[in-house]
Amino acid sequence: MSSPFNILVIEPGDADARELSSLLDSCAPLDARGESGPESRAMDVAVRVVGSVPAALAAFDCIRPHLLVFGPHAGAAPEPRSVHQLRARAGMEPVPVLAVLDEHALPADGVGAGCDDVLRRPYNRHLVRLKLVALRRYCQFNRNLIAQCNRMRRSQSDLLKEQAGAQEIFRNMGRESCLEQTDAIRYHLSPRAVLNGDVLAAAWAPGGKLMLLLGDFTGHGLAAAVGAVPLTSIFYSMVPKGFTLSQIARELNLKLHLVLPRSMFCCAVLLELDPHKQHLRVLNAGMPSACLCRAGGSIQMLESRHLPLGVVRWLNLEEAVQYVPLEPGDWLYLWSDGIHEARGPSGELFGEERLLATIRNAFPAARFERILAEISRFSVGQQDDLSLVELSLDQITAETVEIGEPLPDPPGTGHFGDWSFGVTLAAEDLRQMDPVPLMHRVLAQFPESGRLRDTLSIVLGELFNNAIEHGLLQLDSSLKRSEHGFGEYYRRLESGRRQLQDGWIRIRLSSCRAGGDCGLLVSVSDSGPGLPARTGAANAYSGRGLALLQSICRRVEWQPGASEVRALLSWEQEENSPWEREGAPAKV
């Protein structure tokens, strides 16, 4: 037997109270199907009679009634205020209220006062019993509904706590980011849920290069945000080691392909900005076109040229990576599709055309706020995660740490020592491999080598690229006289490097000491026919490598027709150093 069905009757007349109480008692036991008998799931009826509303309020908490009945005298003209007080005492659990009316009374007399239904007098026992069975089902349904709502509320509370913890973890994962270290990068990330399916990561690579990643996982909330864990961990571990954009992109894609379910992927735009050589490498994989605003007012859209990350196992980046020469006064804008898909009151999309019109009509310094204001004014509610990134490319260049500035060494390190090591890369290795991370890993084992991390990255990168471009592939730098030729030059470089069948490049690093001056000698040679007298005239898009190397190295030595270039890096600038001498020509 289950707990009784409690009925609280409010009736000041003794005779009417006894009659109503007897009627209700005779309707027990109740069954969910409206039947009675030993096989039915019966439920007793417990009737409690009080003479007034104040008495009902006093006894309410003890009885916890499932049904309230205003008797013949009380139900003839129930006060709405009294019904409201009784309902309020019941709290969240709804308690039906019946009013007993005479045969010829209008039902509105009771229902108009806030009662749910009426009982007619003289009573029909069968009809009263059917009504009680229906009310019992109604009460049971509402109790189950309230219990389910409570469970959902507790589950939601637990989920919010878990999401808050996950949000803290994601914030901690971004501590290696340089986003808060410069005013040249402005960003706005607005998640639709607590957690963001869009991810933004940025870090300085050795040599002062800026690496930035904006990604958009399918969906939103916790499921989408989980993908940020492998994405950011790989990004922040590879960038400081000097890996290239292509190597980072391939590693990110492979990891996401292995860990994400087949229904998930990550649209992403990954960029590498070299502030010293003033060019930008961009990989757009499924994201909306990035917008490069030139100082002259023209706009160049860097569209997607590859599938999103995680869709296929291996990336084919031969035509996907775009090389863009930069000019003074350039700005770059990146955004996720949450901006395009923002909807107005009529369901119209914000769209790319409206976004580009906003960019064209705003002053550069006010574009970022103008875009966000237009989206806020246009949209009704947020349908997706929304991200916007602005990069002032001039300012990034100006804020880059001075190349060659020594990095602090931990206490207790000894002198640099006397050593040398080298590596020879064959054609098979040269198709994909970048020697900069390898050299950094080896050099890191020597005390005080951290002083030359950025300088070595630039010098080694320049000399290695010089050996491939002009030593093995015999590319002509005059191609880079125009913006179109600049892109064509690097397309030929990528294609030629992947098709290398023979040839080699040898890299050798050695410590050197003359008098009191310590230095690092970098030697790069190749199997090509020898460097030409000039590798291309300097112009707006080329010829920057030589000036850069001469500004950060003590010496850069090579001979026309030879296939070896040597550069001396020194971190003890003493006067009258024996390395300061005139002599060999310098060319890269």
C-alpha positions as CSV (number, residue, x, y, z in Angstrom):
1,M,0.0,0.0,0.0
2,S,1.2,3.5,-0.9
3,S,0.8,6.6,1.2
4,P,-2.8,7.8,1.6
5,F,-4.3,10.5,-0.5
6,N,-4.7,13.4,1.9
7,I,-7.8,15.6,1.6
8,L,-8.2,18.8,3.7
9,V,-11.9,19.9,3.9
10,I,-12.7,23.5,5.0
11,E,-16.3,23.5,6.3
12,P,-17.7,25.4,9.4
13,G,-21.0,23.5,9.5
14,D,-20.9,20.3,11.5
15,A,-23.6,18.4,9.6
16,D,-22.3,19.3,6.1
17,A,-18.7,18.5,7.3
18,R,-19.8,15.0,8.4
19,E,-21.7,14.4,5.2
20,L,-18.8,15.4,3.0
21,S,-16.2,13.5,5.1
22,S,-18.3,10.4,5.0
23,L,-18.6,10.7,1.2
24,L,-14.9,11.1,0.7
25,D,-14.1,8.2,3.0
26,S,-16.5,5.9,1.2
27,C,-14.6,6.5,-2.1
28,A,-11.5,4.7,-0.8
29,P,-9.5,2.8,-1.8
30,L,-8.6,4.6,-5.0
31,D,-6.8,2.9,-7.9
32,A,-4.8,4.4,-10.7
33,R,-7.2,2.8,-13.2
34,G,-10.3,3.9,-11.3
35,E,-10.9,0.4,-10.1
36,S,-11.0,-1.1,-6.6
37,G,-10.3,-4.6,-5.3
38,P,-7.5,-6.7,-3.8
39,E,-5.6,-7.0,-7.0
40,S,-5.6,-3.2,-7.8
41,R,-2.9,-0.8,-6.7
42,A,-5.1,0.8,-4.1
43,M,-4.5,3.9,-2.1
44,D,-6.4,5.0,1.0
45,V,-8.0,8.3,1.4
46,A,-7.3,10.3,4.6
47,V,-9.8,13.1,5.2
48,R,-9.2,16.0,7.7
49,V,-11.9,18.6,8.4
50,V,-11.2,22.1,9.7
51,G,-13.7,25.0,10.2
52,S,-11.9,27.9,8.7
53,V,-9.1,29.1,6.4
54,P,-6.8,30.1,9.3
55,A,-7.2,26.6,10.8
56,A,-6.4,25.1,7.4
57,L,-3.3,27.2,7.2
58,A,-2.2,26.2,10.7
59,A,-2.7,22.5,9.9
60,F,-1.4,22.6,6.4
61,D,2.2,21.6,7.1
62,C,1.2,18.7,9.3
63,I,-1.3,17.3,6.8
64,R,0.5,18.1,3.5
65,P,-2.8,17.7,1.6
66,H,-3.0,16.5,-1.9
67,L,-6.5,18.1,-2.4
68,L,-8.3,21.0,-0.8
69,V,-12.1,21.1,-0.7
70,F,-14.2,24.1,0.3
71,G,-17.4,22.7,1.8
72,P,-21.0,23.8,1.1
73,H,-20.8,26.9,3.3
74,A,-17.2,27.8,2.5
75,G,-17.5,27.0,-1.2
76,A,-20.6,29.1,-1.8
77,A,-18.4,32.3,-1.8
78,P,-14.7,31.4,-1.4
79,E,-12.4,34.4,-1.1
80,P,-9.7,34.6,-3.7
81,R,-7.3,35.8,-1.1
82,S,-7.9,32.7,1.0
83,V,-7.4,30.4,-2.1
84,H,-4.1,32.3,-2.9
85,Q,-2.8,31.8,0.7
86,L,-3.5,28.1,0.6
87,R,-1.8,27.7,-2.8
88,A,1.2,29.7,-1.6
89,R,1.6,27.4,1.4
90,A,1.8,24.4,-0.9
91,G,4.9,25.8,-2.5
92,M,6.1,24.2,-5.8
93,E,3.8,21.2,-5.6
94,P,0.4,22.1,-7.1
95,V,-2.6,21.2,-4.9
96,P,-6.0,21.2,-6.7
97,V,-8.8,23.2,-5.0
98,L,-12.5,22.1,-5.2
99,A,-15.6,24.1,-4.2
100,V,-18.9,22.4,-3.2
101,L,-21.8,24.2,-4.9
102,D,-25.5,23.6,-4.8
103,E,-27.1,22.0,-7.9
104,H,-28.4,25.3,-9.4
105,A,-25.3,27.5,-8.5
106,L,-23.1,28.7,-11.4
107,P,-19.7,27.1,-11.7
108,A,-18.1,30.5,-12.1
109,D,-18.9,31.3,-8.5
110,G,-16.2,28.9,-7.4
111,V,-13.9,28.8,-10.3
112,G,-13.8,32.6,-10.5
113,A,-12.4,32.7,-7.0
114,G,-9.4,30.6,-8.0
115,C,-10.8,27.1,-7.5
116,D,-9.9,24.5,-10.1
117,D,-13.3,22.6,-10.2
118,V,-16.6,22.1,-8.4
119,L,-18.5,19.3,-6.6
120,R,-22.3,19.4,-7.0
121,R,-24.8,18.8,-4.2
122,P,-26.6,16.5,-3.8
123,Y,-23.6,14.3,-4.3
124,N,-23.2,11.5,-6.8
125,R,-20.9,9.1,-5.2
126,H,-19.7,7.5,-8.5
127,L,-19.0,10.9,-10.1
128,V,-17.1,12.1,-7.0
129,R,-15.0,8.9,-7.0
130,L,-14.1,9.3,-10.7
131,K,-13.1,12.9,-10.0
132,L,-10.9,11.9,-7.1
133,V,-9.2,9.2,-9.3
134,A,-8.5,11.9,-11.9
135,L,-7.2,14.3,-9.4
136,R,-5.0,11.6,-7.9
137,R,-3.4,11.0,-11.3
138,Y,-2.9,14.7,-11.8
139,C,-1.2,15.0,-8.4
140,Q,1.1,12.0,-9.1
141,F,2.0,13.3,-12.5
142,N,3.0,16.7,-11.0
143,R,5.0,15.1,-8.2
144,N,6.9,13.1,-10.8
145,L,7.4,16.2,-12.9
146,I,8.7,18.2,-9.9
147,A,11.1,15.4,-9.0
148,Q,12.4,15.2,-12.6
149,C,12.9,19.0,-12.6
150,N,14.8,18.8,-9.4
151,R,17.1,16.1,-10.9
152,M,17.6,18.2,-14.0
153,R,18.4,21.2,-11.8
154,R,21.0,19.2,-9.8
155,S,22.4,17.8,-13.0
156,Q,22.7,21.3,-14.5
157,S,24.3,22.6,-11.4
158,D,26.9,19.8,-11.6
159,L,27.5,20.5,-15.3
160,L,28.0,24.2,-14.6
161,K,30.6,23.3,-11.9
162,E,32.4,20.9,-14.3
163,Q,32.3,23.5,-17.1
164,A,33.7,26.2,-14.7
165,G,36.5,23.8,-13.8
166,A,37.2,23.1,-17.5
167,Q,37.1,26.8,-18.3
168,E,39.8,27.4,-15.6
169,I,41.9,24.6,-17.2
170,F,41.6,26.2,-20.6
171,R,42.6,29.6,-19.3
172,N,45.7,28.0,-17.6
173,M,46.6,26.4,-20.9
174,G,46.8,29.8,-22.5
175,R,49.3,31.2,-20.1
176,E,52.0,30.7,-22.7
177,S,50.1,33.0,-25.1
178,C,51.5,36.4,-26.1
179,L,48.0,37.8,-26.7
180,E,48.1,39.9,-23.5
181,Q,51.7,41.0,-24.1
182,T,51.1,43.3,-27.0
183,D,48.6,46.0,-28.0
184,A,49.1,45.1,-31.6
185,I,46.7,42.1,-31.3
186,R,43.1,42.8,-30.3
187,Y,40.6,40.0,-30.1
188,H,37.0,39.3,-29.0
189,L,35.8,35.7,-28.2
190,S,32.2,35.3,-27.3
191,P,31.1,31.7,-26.6
192,R,27.4,30.8,-27.1
193,A,27.7,28.4,-24.1
194,V,29.9,28.5,-21.0
195,L,32.8,26.9,-23.0
196,N,34.0,28.2,-26.3
197,G,34.2,26.0,-29.4
198,D,36.5,28.7,-30.9
199,V,40.1,28.7,-29.9
200,L,42.8,31.5,-30.3
201,A,46.5,30.9,-29.6
202,A,49.5,33.0,-30.3
203,A,53.2,32.8,-29.4
204,W,56.6,34.2,-30.4
205,A,58.8,31.8,-32.2
206,P,62.6,31.9,-32.1
207,G,63.8,34.8,-34.2
208,G,61.0,37.1,-33.3
209,K,58.4,35.5,-35.6
210,L,54.7,35.6,-34.5
211,M,52.7,32.4,-34.8
212,L,48.9,32.7,-34.5
213,L,46.1,30.2,-34.7
214,L,42.3,30.8,-34.8
215,G,40.3,27.6,-34.8
216,D,36.5,26.8,-34.9
217,F,35.4,23.3,-33.9
218,T,32.1,21.9,-35.1
219,G,29.4,22.5,-32.6
220,H,29.7,24.5,-29.4
221,G,30.0,23.9,-25.6
222,L,31.9,21.2,-23.9
223,A,32.2,18.8,-26.8
224,A,33.7,21.5,-29.1
225,A,35.9,23.0,-26.3
226,V,37.5,19.6,-25.6
227,G,39.2,19.7,-29.0
228,A,41.2,22.8,-27.8
229,V,43.2,20.7,-25.4
230,P,45.4,18.8,-28.0
231,L,45.3,21.8,-30.4
232,T,46.8,24.4,-27.9
233,S,49.2,21.9,-26.2
234,I,50.8,21.0,-29.6
235,F,50.9,24.6,-30.7
236,Y,52.5,25.9,-27.6
237,S,55.0,23.1,-27.5
238,M,56.1,23.3,-31.1
239,V,56.3,27.1,-31.7
240,P,59.1,27.9,-29.1
241,K,61.2,25.1,-30.7
242,G,61.3,26.8,-34.1
243,F,59.0,24.5,-36.1
244,T,57.6,26.0,-39.3
245,L,54.0,26.7,-40.0
246,S,53.7,23.6,-42.3
247,Q,55.2,21.3,-39.7
248,I,52.9,22.6,-37.0
249,A,49.8,22.4,-39.3
250,R,50.6,18.7,-40.2
251,E,51.1,17.8,-36.5
252,L,47.8,19.5,-35.5
253,N,45.9,17.8,-38.3
254,L,47.2,14.3,-37.6
255,K,46.5,14.6,-33.8
256,L,42.9,15.9,-34.4
257,H,42.3,13.2,-37.0
258,L,43.3,10.5,-34.5
259,V,41.4,11.8,-31.4
260,L,38.3,13.5,-32.8
261,P,35.2,11.5,-33.7
262,R,34.5,11.4,-37.4
263,S,31.7,13.9,-37.0
264,M,34.0,16.6,-35.6
265,F,36.7,18.7,-37.3
266,C,38.4,22.0,-36.8
267,C,38.3,24.9,-39.3
268,A,41.4,26.9,-38.7
269,V,43.6,29.7,-40.0
270,L,47.3,29.5,-39.0
271,L,49.7,32.4,-39.8
272,E,53.4,33.0,-39.5
273,L,54.5,36.6,-39.5
274,D,58.2,37.4,-40.0
275,P,58.5,41.0,-39.0
276,H,62.1,41.3,-40.1
277,K,61.6,40.1,-43.7
278,Q,58.1,41.7,-43.8
279,H,56.2,38.7,-45.2
280,L,53.3,36.6,-44.0
281,R,52.6,32.9,-44.5
282,V,48.9,32.0,-44.1
283,L,47.2,28.6,-44.1
284,N,43.4,28.9,-44.2
285,A,41.7,25.5,-43.7
286,G,38.0,25.9,-43.8
287,M,37.7,29.3,-42.1
288,P,36.1,32.5,-43.6
289,S,38.5,34.4,-45.7
290,A,41.0,36.5,-43.8
291,C,41.0,40.2,-44.7
292,L,44.3,42.0,-45.3
293,C,43.6,45.8,-45.4
294,R,46.3,47.7,-47.3
295,A,47.4,51.2,-46.3
296,G,46.2,52.5,-49.7
297,G,42.6,51.3,-49.0
298,S,42.6,48.1,-51.1
299,I,41.5,44.8,-49.5
300,Q,43.0,41.4,-50.2
301,M,41.0,38.3,-49.1
302,L,43.0,35.3,-48.1
303,E,40.5,32.5,-48.8
304,S,40.4,28.9,-47.6
305,R,42.5,26.6,-49.7
306,H,42.3,23.4,-47.8
307,L,39.9,21.1,-45.9
308,P,39.5,21.7,-42.2
309,L,42.0,20.1,-39.8
310,G,41.1,16.5,-38.7
311,V,39.2,15.6,-41.9
312,V,41.9,13.7,-43.7
313,R,45.0,12.1,-42.2
314,W,47.7,13.9,-44.3
315,L,47.7,17.5,-45.4
316,N,48.7,18.5,-48.9
317,L,50.0,22.1,-48.4
318,E,51.7,22.6,-51.7
319,E,49.0,25.0,-52.9
320,A,47.3,25.7,-49.6
321,V,49.9,28.0,-47.9
322,Q,49.8,31.6,-49.2
323,Y,52.8,33.9,-49.1
324,V,52.0,37.6,-48.7
325,P,54.5,40.4,-48.8
326,L,53.6,43.1,-46.2
327,E,53.6,46.9,-46.7
328,P,53.7,49.7,-44.1
329,G,50.2,50.4,-42.7
330,D,48.8,46.9,-43.3
331,W,46.1,45.5,-41.0
332,L,44.8,41.9,-40.8
333,Y,41.4,40.7,-39.7
334,L,40.4,37.1,-38.9
335,W,36.9,35.9,-37.8
336,S,34.9,32.8,-37.3
337,D,31.6,32.0,-39.1
338,G,29.7,33.1,-36.0
339,I,30.0,36.7,-37.5
340,H,28.7,35.7,-41.0
341,E,25.9,33.7,-39.5
342,A,24.6,36.3,-37.0
343,R,20.9,36.8,-37.8
344,G,18.7,39.9,-37.7
345,P,15.1,40.1,-36.6
346,S,13.8,38.8,-40.0
347,G,16.3,35.9,-40.1
348,E,18.7,37.7,-42.5
349,L,22.4,36.8,-42.2
350,F,24.9,39.5,-41.4
351,G,27.1,38.1,-44.2
352,E,30.5,38.9,-45.6
353,E,29.4,41.7,-47.8
354,R,28.0,43.7,-44.9
355,L,31.2,42.9,-42.8
356,L,33.5,44.2,-45.6
357,A,31.4,47.3,-46.1
358,T,31.9,48.0,-42.3
359,I,35.7,47.5,-42.7
360,R,35.9,49.8,-45.7
361,N,33.9,52.6,-44.1
362,A,35.7,52.7,-40.7
363,F,39.0,54.4,-39.8
364,P,41.7,51.8,-39.1
365,A,42.0,52.7,-35.4
366,A,38.2,52.3,-35.0
367,R,37.5,49.3,-37.2
368,F,37.6,46.7,-34.4
369,E,35.0,48.5,-32.2
370,R,32.9,49.4,-35.3
371,I,32.6,45.8,-36.4
372,L,31.5,44.6,-33.0
373,A,29.0,47.4,-32.7
374,E,27.5,46.6,-36.1
375,I,27.1,42.9,-35.2
376,S,25.6,43.8,-31.9
377,R,23.1,46.2,-33.5
378,F,22.2,43.8,-36.3
379,S,21.8,40.5,-34.5
380,V,19.1,39.1,-32.3
381,G,20.5,36.6,-29.9
382,Q,23.7,34.6,-30.5
383,Q,23.5,31.5,-32.6
384,D,27.1,30.4,-32.6
385,D,30.5,31.1,-31.0
386,L,31.7,34.4,-32.3
387,S,35.4,35.4,-32.7
388,L,37.1,38.4,-34.1
389,V,40.9,39.1,-34.3
390,E,42.7,42.3,-35.4
391,L,46.4,42.5,-36.0
392,S,48.2,45.8,-36.6
393,L,51.1,44.5,-38.6
394,D,53.2,47.6,-38.3
395,Q,52.9,47.6,-34.6
396,I,53.8,44.0,-34.3
397,T,57.0,44.7,-36.2
398,A,57.8,47.6,-34.0
399,E,57.2,45.7,-30.8
400,T,59.3,42.7,-31.8
401,V,62.1,42.0,-29.3
402,E,65.5,43.2,-30.7
403,I,67.2,40.3,-32.4
404,G,70.5,39.3,-30.8
405,E,69.5,40.5,-27.3
406,P,70.9,37.9,-24.9
407,L,68.4,35.8,-23.0
408,P,69.1,35.4,-19.3
409,D,70.9,32.3,-18.3
410,P,70.0,30.3,-15.2
411,P,72.5,30.8,-12.3
412,G,75.4,28.3,-12.1
413,T,76.0,27.9,-15.8
414,G,79.6,27.7,-16.8
415,H,81.5,28.9,-19.8
416,F,80.4,28.1,-23.3
417,G,83.1,25.5,-23.9
418,D,84.9,24.3,-27.0
419,W,82.9,21.9,-29.3
420,S,81.5,21.4,-32.7
421,F,78.9,19.3,-34.4
422,G,77.2,19.0,-37.8
423,V,74.5,17.3,-39.7
424,T,74.1,16.5,-43.4
425,L,70.6,16.4,-44.9
426,A,70.0,14.4,-48.0
427,A,67.3,15.1,-50.6
428,E,64.8,12.8,-48.9
429,D,65.2,14.8,-45.6
430,L,65.1,18.2,-47.4
431,R,61.7,17.6,-48.8
432,Q,60.0,18.0,-45.4
433,M,62.6,18.6,-42.6
434,D,63.5,21.9,-41.0
435,P,66.9,21.8,-39.2
436,V,66.2,24.7,-36.9
437,P,64.4,22.7,-34.2
438,L,67.0,20.0,-34.4
439,M,69.9,22.5,-33.9
440,H,68.1,24.1,-31.0
441,R,67.6,20.8,-29.2
442,V,71.3,20.0,-29.5
443,L,72.6,23.5,-28.7
444,A,70.4,23.6,-25.6
445,Q,72.6,21.1,-24.0
446,F,75.5,23.6,-23.8
447,P,75.7,26.2,-21.0
448,E,74.8,29.8,-22.0
449,S,73.5,28.8,-25.4
450,G,70.2,30.4,-24.6
451,R,71.8,33.7,-25.4
452,L,71.7,33.0,-29.1
453,R,68.3,31.3,-29.4
454,D,66.7,34.1,-31.5
455,T,69.8,35.1,-33.4
456,L,70.6,31.5,-34.4
457,S,67.0,30.9,-35.6
458,I,67.2,33.8,-38.0
459,V,70.8,33.1,-39.2
460,L,70.3,29.4,-39.6
461,G,66.9,29.8,-41.3
462,E,68.3,32.4,-43.8
463,L,71.3,30.3,-44.7
464,F,69.4,27.0,-44.9
465,N,66.7,28.6,-47.1
466,N,69.5,30.3,-49.2
467,A,71.1,26.9,-49.8
468,I,67.8,25.4,-51.0
469,E,66.6,28.3,-53.0
470,H,69.8,29.4,-54.7
471,G,72.1,26.4,-54.2
472,L,69.9,23.4,-55.0
473,L,66.9,24.8,-56.9
474,Q,68.6,27.8,-58.6
475,L,65.6,30.1,-58.1
476,D,65.8,33.6,-59.4
477,S,65.0,36.3,-56.7
478,S,64.0,38.7,-59.5
479,L,60.7,36.9,-59.5
480,K,59.9,38.7,-56.3
481,R,59.8,42.2,-57.9
482,S,56.0,42.2,-57.7
483,E,53.4,40.9,-55.3
484,H,52.2,38.3,-57.8
485,G,55.8,37.2,-58.5
486,F,56.4,37.0,-54.7
487,G,53.7,34.4,-54.4
488,E,54.9,32.6,-57.6
489,Y,58.4,32.4,-56.2
490,Y,57.3,30.6,-53.1
491,R,55.0,28.3,-55.0
492,R,58.0,27.2,-57.1
493,L,60.0,26.8,-54.0
494,E,57.5,24.5,-52.3
495,S,57.0,22.5,-55.5
496,G,60.7,22.2,-56.2
497,R,61.5,21.2,-52.7
498,R,59.0,18.4,-52.7
499,Q,60.4,17.1,-56.0
500,L,64.1,17.0,-54.9
501,Q,65.7,13.7,-56.0
502,D,69.4,14.4,-55.2
503,G,71.6,16.9,-53.5
504,W,72.5,17.6,-49.9
505,I,72.9,20.4,-47.4
506,R,75.5,20.3,-44.6
507,I,75.2,22.4,-41.5
508,R,78.0,22.8,-38.9
509,L,78.0,24.6,-35.6
510,S,81.1,25.2,-33.6
511,S,82.2,27.3,-30.7
512,C,85.2,29.6,-31.3
513,R,87.3,31.7,-29.0
514,A,89.9,34.3,-29.9
515,G,91.4,36.3,-27.0
516,G,88.6,37.0,-24.6
517,D,85.8,36.9,-27.2
518,C,83.5,33.9,-27.5
519,G,81.4,33.2,-30.5
520,L,79.4,30.6,-32.5
521,L,80.4,29.9,-36.1
522,V,77.6,28.7,-38.4
523,S,78.6,27.1,-41.6
524,V,76.1,26.0,-44.3
525,S,77.2,24.3,-47.5
526,D,75.3,22.5,-50.3
527,S,75.9,20.3,-53.3
528,G,74.8,22.9,-55.8
529,P,76.9,24.6,-58.5
530,G,77.8,27.5,-56.2
531,L,76.2,30.8,-55.4
532,P,75.9,33.5,-58.1
533,A,77.5,36.8,-57.7
534,R,74.0,38.2,-56.8
535,T,70.9,36.4,-55.8
536,G,68.5,39.2,-57.0
537,A,68.3,42.9,-56.8
538,A,66.9,44.4,-53.7
539,N,63.3,45.7,-54.1
540,A,60.1,46.0,-52.1
541,Y,59.7,42.3,-51.8
542,S,63.2,40.9,-51.8
543,G,66.8,41.6,-50.8
544,R,66.1,41.9,-47.0
545,G,68.0,38.8,-46.0
546,L,71.5,40.3,-46.5
547,A,70.8,43.4,-44.5
548,L,69.3,41.4,-41.7
549,L,72.2,39.0,-41.4
550,Q,74.8,41.8,-41.5
551,S,72.9,43.6,-38.8
552,I,73.0,40.7,-36.3
553,C,76.2,38.8,-37.2
554,R,79.8,39.8,-36.5
555,R,80.7,38.5,-40.0
556,V,79.0,36.9,-43.0
557,E,81.5,35.3,-45.4
558,W,81.2,33.7,-48.8
559,Q,82.8,33.7,-52.2
560,P,80.9,33.9,-55.6
561,G,80.9,30.4,-57.1
562,A,81.4,28.7,-53.8
563,S,78.7,26.7,-52.1
564,E,79.5,27.5,-48.5
565,V,78.4,30.4,-46.4
566,R,79.8,31.2,-42.9
567,A,78.4,33.5,-40.3
568,L,79.9,34.4,-36.9
569,L,77.6,35.1,-34.0
570,S,79.2,36.7,-30.9
571,W,77.7,37.5,-27.5
572,E,80.6,39.2,-26.0
573,Q,81.0,42.6,-27.7
574,E,84.6,43.6,-26.7
575,E,86.5,46.5,-28.3
576,N,89.3,45.6,-30.6
577,S,88.0,42.0,-31.0
578,P,90.2,40.0,-33.4
579,W,86.9,39.1,-35.2
580,E,86.5,42.8,-36.2
581,R,88.6,42.9,-39.3
582,E,88.0,43.7,-42.9
583,G,88.4,41.2,-45.7
584,A,86.1,38.7,-47.3
585,P,83.0,39.9,-49.2
586,A,79.6,39.3,-47.7
587,K,76.6,38.1,-49.6
588,V,73.5,35.9,-48.9
